[in-house]
């Protein structure tokens, strides 16, 4: 994401309209290429510092070969060259060691002035739902600097067993301890939550699917884990109403981070707010850490060796909307990765999935005129005959409306439902096939000429594909 920038004062030499036009062109080019301006500038400052040092040092060394040692210019040139090289060395040291430290100190001081209570409690952010949290920080960013342990607790953990399975596998194989905590599918609480969610057995299927996928993941880790690897995947289940969901990174270290969803999951599609906290003396971190451990102590281990997952008669494929979804870029005429987008007011989610669009948000112009974009997800299905498909369905929401085709066969109905209590459930078992499959989505956002802000006419797509086959 590129933040708006003010044109430099030097541009005042040009007419205002010209300066604005040049600035818009540059900003658009940066957005298109995904360039990080801060990193771009920093890289070039580092290069310039190195170049200054090398030039100064080179001039200092070569001065004795160019000037007479007894001449009038010899010592002034060497001293000036030494000064230049010192300037380069100091600049290099500042950029590498001090700039980020100084910036962070100013940032922390400013945050303490603006919101002293949040700083005192270690609260780095409060987000109204998981989609907003995902826009601020991804799982990859959260897990990037983990040293010892990742501890995740929730209701079904379907998003972890689908979208984050490769990340979990990578961390376990690199020596990280992974603890996962999810609900027991046989718990009477599951039936209670199912009734509160409208009586559909979607929640139970989510838990069973997640357990099956985690069992497969555990088997994969066991097969390729190097000798002496301390990393492990431990899965527990519980049979009580969950007090909260959480992601805990290195809770025993000073660099620990916890993301907690505030409030229990009760089967309703209303999203819960999330809180990101870091370790602070007498802050919120220790409270959430204790709550997490209370849930773990009340749980019991899942037998991941109960059966060989690869020999199971029924196999499961779950694909959820996220950055693996592609959209067609009409300017480049290529398929590009979709972006996690902002949720509109009143929108609901789908467990394990994220709202996607071509960018994080629409422009004001797009909000006024509407838009139309194509998306797709591709997957391979190793089946020998159509009777091998036991279940193939898509849970879907979109805004405003969406047309779907499976392997070039269009479905007649239009699908929207961003604000509906329940997503659309679409049966596609008659359209999937052996080998490569493609599901295409044509997303349409209707025009709203009176829109004055991007939030007045948002658009996006969210789905989860579930296939069971043998």
N, C-alpha and C positions, 0 to 999 in steps of 0.2 A: 504494500500500500504506500503511495507517495503522498505526503502531506502537502497542502498548498504552500507555496513559497512566495515571498515578496520579491519583485525584481530588484537587483542591486541599484544603488543610487546613480552609478555611472550611466545607467540607461536613460537618465534624464536628458542626456545629450540628444536623444532621438525624440520625435513626436510621441506623445503618450500612446496613441493607437498602435504605432509601429512596435513599441516596446511590449505592449500587451500581447500583440500577435506573435512576436518572436517567442515570448515566454510561454504562451499556450502551445506553440508548436513543439518547443523543447520538452515541456511537461508531458505532452501527449506521447512523444517519442519514448520518454523514460518509462511511462506507464506501460506502453506497448511491449517494451523489451523487458519489463520487470526489473529495471536497474535500481540498485540500492544507492542513492545519491551519497549518503553518508559514507558508505564503504568505498565508493568510487573516489571521492575526494581524499579519504584517508590513505588509500593505496597510493595515490599520486603524491601526496605530501611525504609519505615514507620514501618513495622513489626519489623525490627531489632532495630530501635530507641526505640520503645515501650518495646521490650525485654530487652535492655540495661537499660532503666529506671527502669523497674520492678526488674531486678536483683540487681541493685545498691540500690534501696529503700529497697528491701527485706533484703539485707546484712546489711544495716544500722540499720534496726529495730531489726534484730535477733542477732546482734553483742553482745548485753548485755546478751543474753541468752547463748551464746557460750563462751565468754571470761569473765574473771574476770574484773570487773570495775576498779580495782586497778592495773591490770596487765599491762605489757609493750606493749602488742599487741592491747589492746582494742581501744585506741584513733587512732592509725595509720590505723587500719582496718576500723573504722567508717568514718574517713576522706576520705579514699580511696573509700569506698562505696558511700559516698556523692558525690565525684567527678564523679564517674561512672554514678550515677543517673542524675546529672546535664548535663553530656555529652548527655545522652539519651534524656533529656527534651529539650535541645537546638537543637539537631538534629531533633527532632520531630517538634518543632516550625518552624525551617528553612524549612523543607519539606512541611509543611502545609501552611505557610504564606508567606515565602520570596522567595522560589526558582522560582515560576512562575512569581512573580513580577520582580525579578532580570532579568530573562530570557527575559521578554517582554521589559524591559528598554533597554537591550543590543540590542534586535531585532529592536526596533524603532530607536535607535541611528545609527545602521548599515544601515537601510533603508534610513535614512535621508542623510547619506554620499553617498550612491550608487545612489539614485534617489531623490534629494531634491525637485524637482518640484512636483512629485507625492505625496510625503508626505505633502507638503504645501497645495496642493489642496484636500487632503483627499482621493486620489485614491488608493484603496487597490488592485485593479486588473483590467486588461483589457483583455477580452477573445474574440477570433475571432468568436465564435458562442455560442448558448445556450448549446450545448452538452459539449463544453469545460468548460463552467461555471458550469454545473452539476457535472463534474468530480472534480472540485475544491471545490464546496460547494453545498449541497443539499437543497431542500426546508425545510426539517426537521431541518437542521442546522441553516438556516436563521430564522425560526420561533421559535426556541427553547427558546430564552430568551425574546420574545415579551412581553411587559407589558400592552400596551394600544390598539394599532391599527395595522392592516395589510391593506394596500391600494395597490391594483393591477389593472393595466390598460393595455389593449391590444386590439387586433382586434376581436378575437372570444373567447379567454380565454378557449379554449377547453382542454388544458393541465391542467388547474386549475380545471375545472368541472369534469375531469376524474381522472387523476393520483393523484390529491391533494385534492379531495373532503372530504375524511375522516379526513385529517389534518385540513382543514378549519372548518369542523363540530366540531372537538375537541376543537379548539381554541375559536369558537363562544360560545360553551357551558361552557367554562372556564372563560367567562367574557370579551373576546377580541372583539373589534369592527372590523368588516370586511367590507371594501368598495371595490366593484368590478365594473370595468368600461369596457364595451365592445361596439362594434359597433351595431347600429340599423340595423336589417336585411332589413328594408324597406327604408334605406337611398340610394339615387342615387349613393353615393360613392361606395357602394357594387357592383353595376353593373359596375362601372368604373374599380374597382380592378379585377372583374371577367374577363373583357375583356383583361386587361393587363396580367392576368394569363393564357390566352389561351382560354377564352370563356366557360370553364367548371364551373358548378354551385357548385363545391366542397366547395368554401369559404362560400357561402350562407348557405349550409347545415351545415357547421361547426358552424356558428353563431346560427342557429335555434336549433341544437342539444345541444349546450352549454346552451342556455336559458332554454330549457326544463329540462336539468339536474340540473341547478341552482335553478329552481323553485321547483323541487323535494327535493333538499337539503334544501332549505328554509323551506319547509313544515316539513321535518324531524326535523330540529332544533326547530321549533315552537312546535312540539308535545312533545319533551322530555326536553325542556329547563326548568330548575328548577325555582321556584318562586324567584323573585328578581334578576335574572340573568341580568347583564348589557350588556352581549354580544349580538350582532345582526349581521345579514347579510343584507347589503344594496347593491342593484344592480342598476346601472345607465347605460344608453346607450347614444351614441352620433352619429351625422350624418355628421361629417366632416372627412377629411383625417387625420388620427392620426399622430401627430408629432413624437411619439416614444411609446414604450411599457416600462412598469416599474413594479417593486416590491418595495414598500416602507414599512419599518418596523419602527414603533414608530417615525414618523418624528418630533414630538414636543419634544422629549426627547434627552438628550445629547448622548445617546447610539444609536441614530437613524442610520439606514442603508438604502441605496437606490441602487437597481440594475436597470440600464437603458439600454435598447437596443437602440443603436445609429442609428437614421434614421427611416423614416416611413415605414410601411408595405405596399407594392404596388402590392401584388399578385404574386410576383416572388419567386421562390424557393431558391434564393441566400440567405444564412444566413447572419444576421446582427451581428456586434460585440456588446458585452455587456461590461458595465463599472460598477464596484462596488465601491461605495463611502461611506465614513463615515463623521460625522460632524467635520469640521475644520473651524476655523475663516477665513473668506474670501476664503473658498474653493468652490468646485463644488456642495456640498450638497444642499445649499440654492437655487442654480440655478435650479437643477432638482426638488426640492420640489415645487418651484414656477410654473414650467412647468406642474407638475402633477396637481396642484390645478387649473390651467387655464383650463385644459381639463375637470376637474370635474365641474367647474362652468358653462361650456358650455354644459353640459350634462343634462339629465332629468331622473327621476326615472322610473324604470320598475315596473309595477304592478305585484308583486309576488303573489297576492291573486286573480288574474283574474279568475282562475279556480282551482279546486282541482286536482293537478297533478296525484294523485293515481287513479282518476276516468277517466282519459283520455283513449280514445279507443285505441290509438296507443301508445305503450311503446317503449322506446329506450334503447339499450345496447351498450355502447362504451367501448372497451378495447384497450389499447395502449401498445406498447412494453416498457418495463422498468424492474425494479427488480422483478415484479410479473411473468415475463417470467422465465421458468425453462429450464435448460439444463441437458443432461444426462452425469454424470461423470462416465466414463468407468472404472476408477480405483476403486471407491467406489461402483459402480453399483447401484447408487441412483440418483434421480432427485434433483438438487440443484438450488438455485436462480442464475439467470444470472447477469452479471455485466454490468454497463454502460461503453461503450468502447469509445476509441478515434476515431474521424472521420478522414477518409483519405482525402487527398487533392482532392478537386473537388467533394466530396460527397455532396448530398443534403439531407435534412431532410423531415419529415412528421409532420405537426403541431400536437402537443399534445403527440408526441412519442419521444423516445430516442433510439439511436443506442445501441445495446446490443451484447455481446459475452460472452465467458466463463470467461474472465478476461478483465482488462482494455486495454491490448494490447497484440499482439502476441510476441513470442520470436524470436530471429534471426533465430534459427533453424526451427521454424514453418514457418517463412517467406520463407525460402529456400525450405522446403519439402512440404509446403501446409498443410492443415488440413481439417477434416470433423467432424462436431458435430451435434447432434440432439437437437432441442429446442421444447417447447410446451407451449400452453396456454389452461387452462381448465376453463369452465364456465357452469352454469346451465341456462336453458331456459324453463320457465314454459308455454309451449304451448300445446294445446289440439289436434291440427291437423296441417298438413303441410301447409294448406291454410292460417294459421294465420301469416305466414312469409310474410311481405310486401317488405322487403329489407334486404339483407345480403351480405355484400361485405367487402373485405380486400384491403387496400392500402398498397403496399409493395415495399421495395427496399432491395437489398442485394449486397454483394461483396464477392466472385465472382458470385456464382449462388446458387439458392435455389430450392429444391423440396418441395411441400406442399401436405399434406393429411389432410382431414377433416373427423373425425370419421372413420379412417382407410381406407378411399377411396382416392386413390392417384390422383392428378391432373397431367395430362401428360406434361404440359408445364414447362420449366425451367424459373426462374425469377431472374433477377439481377438488373440492372438499378440504381446502386448507384449514377452514374453521370448523369443520364437522367434528362431532365428538369421536367418531370412528372413521378410520381411513377406508378407502375402497379396497375390496378384496376381489382380485381378478384371477380367474382360473385359466391357466395357459397350457395345461398338460397336453392338449391336442396339437399344439403348435411347436413344441420343442422337439429337437431331433438329435440324432447321433452326431458327434463331432462339434464343429463350431456353430454357435448360436449367437444371434444379435437381437437385442430388444431395443427398439428405437422409440423415442419420445419427442413429439412435436409440441412444444410449450408455447402457448399464446397468452399474451397479456393485452387486455383491451385498453383502448385509448381513454385517457381522462384529461381532456383539454384544460380543465380548471386547476390541475395539480400545480402546486407552488413549491412542493418539497418532495424529495425522493421517497420519503416514508408514506406519502399519500397514495401511491400506487405501486407497491412492491410486487415482485414476481419470483417464483422459484419452484423447485421440484424436489420431492423426497419420496423414496421407495425402499422396499426390502423384498428381495426375491428369495423364495424358499422352494427347493426341489429335493424330493426324496426319490431314490431310484435304486435298482438292484442290478 
